[in-house]
Amino acid sequence: MTGKKPFTPESLLELRGVSDPQLAPDGVRVVYLEHWIETIAKDGHDVPSYRSTIMLSDGPDAPPRRLTWSPTGVASAPRFSPDGRYLAFTSTRHGDKPHLYVLDFNGGDARPLTTPTELSEGIQAFDWHPDSSALCFLTTGHKTADDNATARTHDERVFDGRLPFKFDGAGILHPDRSQLWRVGRDGTGLAQLTHTPYDIEEPRWSPTGDAIAFTSIARPEHEWSYIRDLFVLDLNTHELRQLTASQGPVEAPTWDATGQRLAFLGHNQRSGPATNVGVWTIDLAGGLATCLTDGIDRSVGSTTMGDVHFGSHPDRIAWSGERLFFTATDHGRTGIYHVPTSGGKVTQSSTSGLSALNFTLQAGTIAFHGETNTRIGEIYTMTEDGKAVARRSHAADEIASSYAVSIPEHIAFKGVDDWDLEGWLIKPAGFTEDRRYPLVLYIHGGPHMDFGNGFFHEFQVLANAGFGVFFCNPRGGRSYGEAFTNAVRSHFGEKDYEDLMKAADLAASWSWVDPERMGIMGGSYGGYMTNWIITHTDRFAAACTQRSISNLVSFAGTSDIGPRFSRDEFGGLPWTDEEFLMSHSPIRYVKNVRTPTLILHQENDHRCPMEQAEQFYTALVYLGVPVRFVRFPEEGHNLSRSGQPQRRINRINHMINWFDHYLKPTAE
């Protein structure tokens, strides 16, 4: 590590990452997105902005090459046509809304299939016809010039019983519903296929070409609770059939090769939202859906957290003959697994120690995004059984060779009730045994997410700034079994608090840690727990609470997920359970706070609304507690992972400055 650069907040601008690997039908070629940050002139100022391009790897030994060259915009969702000749993708090269483009591998530039003139709201998800002649896609609808003129003179938003009416990252929702459309590969034949009263998501064209499956809300009372069902549109008869009668989520529908069965991800709410997500199948002819993964006490999908996850990483399923492939997370490490389509033993395919954020499968080959907690993710391929693992991208090579990475140490310890818990420790840069150091205990969000085998730029920066960083998984995370996940529901601030105090006790016992210079921090659920902790103990010398919750009663009516999360996670609703919710609200106990507190919050956060931070800040000022309140304009809940780059840098600098002041002696 001699001569390598230390990670700083500003090193964020040098990071590069990858996402969304897609295999060609031959299982050899791989396309993926490469992401970076580039300074772009905007409104007379140079602004660091995200860019992305589509890369192609022709084989395991071939260097990747760039496919798209637009000087502006962001490319997303590259998808090979079933015949392998074309590549469809979305791009914002002609405005702020994504539109659909097709590239012919035989030559020529990418051609737009949709335009802002035809579809002013852009497009959402899309899928290919099995003969590669057309594509289906989602949009909120066709807007004429007259429609847009009317919108400018009537810009009020009207909602007649719709809930949610806003969503984090999207803002106030568009009054129109997303519907299913089609367009020919040559851009002709644009037509709307559905006119449903609810949003359509995740369209999947059947391998026979005569049907499209998608997910949607079946019943109006389920919209706010996110219960979804699986539907199939018959393109010959225009009949729309509902295949499932779900009690929970339904996601990622995927056809088998015959077009007679569908697989999807979902659960039956037996433990509410803490229920393990499973792989289910259902026959097109009808009948009950069957869960194939009840044999493992783990939830399907990736819950491993990191802050260099550029792009989107949706959970997927893939059919391969008589097996179904999927990801699942165990002890903070996401792997690729498979199960017989008739049910039976679940088997893991080795990913050589890499956490597989997501994957795709074609012709016996798997392509996946693989990362560790010491290396930013890259694209890899392997056989279905985990052999011949080969790296296909090199986006982060420069970072790996030029930056000094502090290696997290795995820590196993006991929580309350003798539960087995684990965490990871990054010691301060330049660590020596003969010194005592400050340490911060970091709490993850969710609460059903996990720290583990994922890379965090932020943790590397904090360690380089001279702090030990201990990040652990109290009860509530999703990679330790359903009972572990469910343990926090209706019990926020109870045994999860005790687990975290056990972690703090352990950290304070390490000879190199100064227990008088320990800090506490976290975001979202971690922000709630930070607020809860400082209202119940003054053992920490400083706190940083981010995108937090302080009042469970007001949260229920102001968050985009308020009623559902309040009922299903916190354990009640204000109009029936006000006292219970207030008894679990940090704001009730705020008069106990003595800890100097930094509050970081985003003004467009619809998940944990700004009013939550405002209440807590107002109380701390009134009570005379040292407090600083930093409001980030324009940003939503995910500032730390995908916010405007300069604001991400500023956020980390605010943390370091706060902890420098309160956790380090003046001489340092």
N, C-alpha and C positions, 0 to 999 in steps of 0.2 A: 504493500500500500504506500510505500515511500514515494514521494513526489506526486501523488495523486491529489486532486482538488477535493476540498471538503464541500459537502452539500450546504447550500445557503438558500434562503427564500428565493433569491433571484435565479438560482439554478433551475427553477421550474421552467424558465424560458428555453432551456436547452434540451428538455426532455422530449423524447419521441416515443410513440407507442403504436400498437397495432390493434385491430379488432376485426370481427366478422369474417372469419375464414370460410371460403366456399370452394368446394371441389368441383371440377368438371365431371361430366358423366363418366369419363374414362378413369377417374380416380387418380390421375397423374397431375394435371395442372391445378394450381391453387391460386385463387385471387383473394385479396384481403385489403383492408384499408390501412394506410399508414397515416399517422397523425403527428402534427407538430405545431409549434406556435411561431407566428411570423408577425413582424411589425408592419402594420398597414396604415396608410393615411386615412383618417376619418374625421370629418368636420374640422379640418385644419390642424389635426393633432396626429401624432404617431401613436397608434394603439396596438399593443400586443393582442393578436387574434388567433383563433384556432383555424388551421387549414387541414385538409385531408386530400389524399389522392388514392386511386386504385392501383395496386401493385399486382403483378403476375409472376408466379414462379412456375416455369415450364417443367420442372422436375427436381428431384432431391439434390442434384449436383449442379443445377443451373442457377446463376445469380438472379435475384428478382429484378424485374424491369417495370418501369412506370407506364401505366396505360392511359391515364387522363392528365391533361395539362392545362386546365382552365386557370386563368390568372386570378379569378375571384371565386368565391363560393366554397361550399363543402360538399364533397361526394359521400354518398351513403348507400348501403344495402346492395352491393354488387351481387347479381344472380345469373349464373349460366343458364342459357336456354337448354331444354331437354336434349336437343341435338348437338349441343356443345359449340355451335357456330357463333352464337351471339351472347352478348353480356348486357343485361338490363341493370340500370342503377338509377338512383335519384340524385339530384344536384340542385344547389341554390345559385348556380352560376348566372341566372337571369332574374334575380330578385331574392327576397327573403323567404319565399315559400319553396319547398322542394318540388321539383317536377321530374317526370320520367323520361329517361334517355335510353337508347339502344346503340351498342357498338358492335360492328361486324368484324370478327377476327380476320376475315378475308381482305379487309382494308377499308379505309375511309374514316371520317370523323364520326363521333357520336352524334346521333340525330335525336332531337326532342320529339317525344310522342304526345306530350301534353304541354300547354303553354299557359302563362298567366292570363292571356286574353280569354281562353276557353274556360279555365278553371282557376279562378282568382285565389282560391284558398290552398292551391297546391294539392299534392297527393300524399297519402299515408302508405300503408302496407300494400304490396302487390305480389302477384304470382304469375308464372308462365302457364299457357295452355300446353298440354303434353305434346302437341305436334309443333310447338315453337312458332305458331302463326299469330298468336295474340297474347295479350296479358289482361288480367283483371286487377283492379286496384280500388282503393278506398279514397273518397274525398267527401267534403261537406257539401259539394254540389256546384252546379254551373251558375255563374254570375254574369249577367249581361251588363252593358254600360248603364242601362236604366236602373238595374238593381243596385249598382254601386252608387249611383247618384242619389237614390232613395236612402241608402244607408248613411250617406253623408248628412242628409237633412233630418234623419231620425236615428240618432246615435245612442239613444237609451237602450238598455238591455232589459228585456221582459222575460220573466220566468214564471210559468204557470204550473207550480207544483214540481218543478224539476229539482232534483237533489242527487249529486252535487251540482252546483251551478258554477263552480270554479275548480281549478285543479293546479297543483303546484307544477311549475314549469310551463304551463299553458295559459295561466291567468283565468279571467272570466271566460267561460266556455262559449263557443260559437252557438248561436241559437239553432242552426241547422244540424241535423244528425249526419254522421258519416255513413255513406251508402256505397254499394258495390257497383262499379262500372267496368266496362271492357273497352279495349282499343286494339286495333290490329298492329302487328309488328311494324307495318309501314306508316302508322299514324292515322289510318283511315278507320271508319266504323266506330267512332266514339259513341258510346251509348250507356245509359244508366240502366242497371239490372234490377235494383231493389228500391222500394219506397217504404221502409219500415219505420215505426215510430221511435226506435231506439238505435243507438250507435252499433255499427257492425265492426268487428275486429278480426284480424288474422285470417284473411281469405286463403283457401287452399284448393286449387283446381284438381279435380279427380284425374287419375291416370287414364280413364276412359274418355275424358273430355266433355262429358255430358252433365257434370254436376260440379258445384263449388261448395265446399264446406266453410263455415266460419263460426265464430262465437259472438254471442250477443245477450242482451237482457231479455228474458222471456216474460217477466211479470213486472209491472211498474213498481210494486212495493220492494222489489229486489235491487233497484238501481242504486240506491244509496248504500246498500250492504254488499255490493259487488258480487252477488251471486249471478253466475253466468251459465249459459247452456250452449250446447252444440246444435247447429242447424245445418241443413243441406238444401241448396237451391237446385232443383232439376231444371236444366237449361232447355230441355225439350218441351216440358209441360208448364214451366214457370211455377210449379208447385214448390212451396217452401215448407219443409218439414223440420220439426223440433225432435232431435234424437234423444236428448237427455232430459231428466227432471231433477236437476242438480240441487243439492243443499249447500253448495260452496262454489269455489272458483272452478272454471273450466278454461284451460289455456293450451296453446301450442298444438292444435289439431294436425294430424299427419295421416295420410292415406297409406294403406298397404298397396302392394304392386297390382293387386286385382281390382282395386276400387270397391271392394265389398266390405272392408273393415276400416275403422278409424281408431287411432290411438290419440290420447290427450293427457295432459297433466291436470290434476285436481285433487280435491279431498271432500269428505262428507261432513266436516264440521264436528266430528265427535269430541274434539277438544277445542272447538272454535277455531280461530285463526292459527292456533298452535298445532293443529292437526298436521301430521306428516303429509306433505304433498306426495301423491303416488302416480304411477303410470297406469292408465286405464285403457281398456279397449271396448269397442261396441260395434256390433254388426250394423251395416247400412240397412238391412231388412228390419231392424228393430230389436227389442229385447233390452235386458238390463246391462248396464256397463259393468265390467269386471276389473278390479284392481289387481295388478300383477306383482306389486312390490310390498304387499303387507308382510312378507317374510323378513324384511329388514326394518329395524327400528331407526330409520333415518329418512329425512325428507329429501325428495328429488329436487335437484337444482343447485345452483351455486349460491352460498351465503358467505363466502370468504371475502372479506373487505380489503380494499386497497384504494389509494388515491391517485393512481396513474392508470386508470381504466378509461382510456379515451374511447369515444363512441359508445354504442349500445352493445349489450351482451345478454340477449334474451336466452332463457332456458329452452332447450330443444329436445326432441325425441327423433330417432331415426330407425326405420325398419331395415333389416337386412336378413332376407330369407325368413327363417323361423326364430329370429332374435330381434329384440327391441333394445336400442342403446339409449342411454341417458346419462346425465351427471347427477351426483349426489355428494354431499359434504359430510365428512366425518372428522371430528376433532380439528376443525378449522382448515381442513385440506380437501379440496374438491377433486374427485376422480371421475373417470368414465366407467360406467357399469353396463351390463346387459342381462336380460332375462328372457327365457323362452316365451314366445308369443302365446303359448298355451298355459303359461304359468310355471313356476318351479323355482329353482335355485337362482339367486342373484349373484353374478360373478363380476369382479372388478378387472378391467383391462389396465395393466400397468402404464403409468404415464411418466415413469422414471423420476419420481419425486416432484413432478410439476403439478401445481394446481391448475385444473382445466376449467377455465372460466366459461367457455362454451365450445361447441364442436359442430362439425358436419361430417357426413359419411356418404361415400360413393364407391361402388365397385370394390368393396373389401378394404378400402383405405379410409382412415379417420384423419381429418385435419382439425386441430384444436389450438386455442389460445392458451399457452402454458406460462405460468409465472411462479416465482418463489418469493419469499420475503427478503431476498437479497438481490433479486434480478427482475427488472421490468419485463413484462410479458412479451413473448414472441410467438410466431406461428410455427407449429410443428405438425408433422404427419407421422402416422404409424399404422400398423396392421390392426385389424379388429381385435386381436388378442394381445395388443400392446408390444409388438415386436417391431424392429427396424425403425425406431424413433429417429426422426431427422428434423433438424431445424430448417425452416423454409424462409424465414425473414431475418433481417439483421438491423432492424430499426434502432435498437438500443445498444448496439456494439460500442459506439463512441462513449456513451455514458458509462458502460461497464468498464471500459479501459481507462477512462480519465478521472473517474470519481472514486474516492475512498468510501466504501460501503461498510458500515458498522453491522456486525452479524448479530441478529437476535438470538438470545439463549432461551431454550425452552425451560419453563418452570412449572413443575407439578406441585400442587399444594392442596390442602383440605379446606373446604368451605364449611359453613355452618351445617349441622347435622351430619358431619363427617363426609359430605359429598366430595367426590373427586373433581377438582377444578384444574385448569391449566392457563398459563399465560406465557408471555415472552418478555424478555428484558433486554434492552439495549443500554449498555453502559456509556457513560460520557466519553467523548473523543479524548484521546490522550490519557485514558484511565491508568492510574497507579494505585496499588493497594494501600499506600501510606497516606492517602488523602481522604477527606470526607466530602461528599458531593450532595447537591440538591437532587431531588427526584420528583417526577410527576407521575401520578397514577392516572391512566387514560381509560375512559369508559366508552364502549362502543354504542352505536345507535341501534335502532330496531323496534323493540328489544330483541327480535328474533334474527339477528345477524351475528357474525362471529369474526373475531380476530383470528389470524392464523398464518397460512402460507401465502400472504399477499403483500406486495411491496407498498411501503408508505414513504414518500418523499418527506412528508411532515415529520415523521419520527426520526429520520436521518438528520434533518435540520436541527431538531431539538437536542439530539445527542451531540451534534457538532457544536451547539451553543453552550455545552457544558452541563447538561441535565441528563440524569438517568431517566429512561422511559420504560415504565412497566405497564404493559397493556394485557388485559386478561379477560376471560369470559365468565362472568357470573351466571347464575341460573337464568334461563330465559333464551339463551342462544339456541340455534336450530340444528347444530351438528352433533348433539349428544343424546338424541332420543326424544320422543314425544313428551315423556314425563318431565324431563329437564326443561324443554321449551315451555310447557304448560305451567310450570311452577310459579311463574311471575304473574300470570293473568289474575286480575282482581287482588293482587298482593304487591303492587308496586310500592317500593320503599320499605319492604319488610325483610324477607330473608335475602333478597338480592343486595340490600344495604349491608346486611351482616356478612355476606360473601365478600363484598368489597372492603369491609373493615378487616376481614381476615387477610386480604391481599395487602392492605396497608400495614397491618401488624408484621407480616412477613417482610415487607420492604424495609420497615423500620429496624428489623433485627439484623439486617446485613451490615457488616462492620464498616463498610465504606459509605453508607447512607447516613446523612445527618437528619434524624427524625424531626428536628426543629425547622428543617428547610424542605418540607415536602409540600407539593402542590397537587391539586385535584382538577381534572378537566374532562370534558366530553361534549358530544353534540347530539341533538335530538333526544332519544331516550337517555343518552349519556349526559345531555344537558339537564334533563329532568333530574337524573340521579345526582349530578353535581349540585343542583339547587337543594335537593333533599338532604344531601350529606352536610352542606354548610348550615342548614337550618337545624341539624341534629347533633353536630359535633364541631368543635373549634380546633381540632387536631391539626388541620392543614394551615400552612402559613399564607397560602394564596390560592385562588380559584379562577378558572376560566370556563364560563358556561356559554355554550354556543347553540344557536337555533333551538332554544330550550322551551320547556313547558313549566309554568309555575302555578297555574290555576286550572284544575281539571274541569271545573264547572263552566267557565267561559270558553275553554277549548272546545267543548262539545258543540257550541254554536258558531264558532268562527273558523275552525280548521276545515280543509277540504275533505278530510276523512272523519270529521268530528263525531257524528252520531254512531257510526260503525265502530270506530276505535274506542269511543267512550263506553259503549255497551259491551263490546266483545273483549276488550283488553283491560280497561280500567275497572269495569265491573258495574257500571250503572249509567243512568242518564240524569241530568239536572232536575227534570220535572218529577222524577220519582225517587232519586237517590242522592239528593244534594248533600246531605250531611256526610254520607259515605265518601263522596268525591272530595269534599272539602277536607275530610280527615286525611286524605292521601295527597293533598295539595301543598307544595312547599310554601306557598304564600301565607298559609295559615300560621306557619311557624317562623315567619321571616324575622320576627322580633328577636329571635335567638342568634341571628347571624353576627359574627365578629370577624369573619374572614374577609380580607380585601379581595374584591371580586371584579373581574373583567367580564363584561357582557358583550358578546358578539352576536349580531342578529342581522338578517337580511330583510329589506323592506318589502320585497315581493314574495316572501315565504308564506305560502298558503297552507303548508303542512303544519308547522308550528308558528302561528301568526305573530306578527310583531307585537301585538297587544300583550302577549305573554311576557316578553322582555320588558315592555314598558311598565307593567305592573310591578315586576321585581325591582327594576331600577328605581322607580318612584319610592317604593318602600325603603330600600337601602339608603337612598339619599335622606329621606325623612328621619331615619333611625341613626344617621351619622356614621354609617359604615363606609370605609374607603371603597369607592366604586367608580368604574369607568364604563361608559356605554358607547359602543361603536356600532353605527348603523350603516350597512352597505346598501346603496341605492341600486335598484333594478334587478338585484339578485334574488333567486329563489332558494329553496331549501338546500340545494346541492352546491353551494358556493365552494366548499372545500374540495370538491371533486371535479366540477365542470363549470365553475363560475368564470367570469372574465379574468384572464390571467393576472393582470396587474392587481386586481382586488384579492385574488388568492395570495399573492405575494404580500400585500399589505396586511392581510389577516394574520399570516404567520409572524410578521414583524411585530404586530400588536401583542401577540402572545409572548414572544421572546422578551420584548421590552418590559412587560408586566412581571414576568417571572424573574427577569434579571433584577428588577427593583426590589422584589419582596423575598426572593429565595437565595440571593447571593450577598455575601458580606460586602460592605462598601469597598474593602481593599481589593476585591476581585473586579 
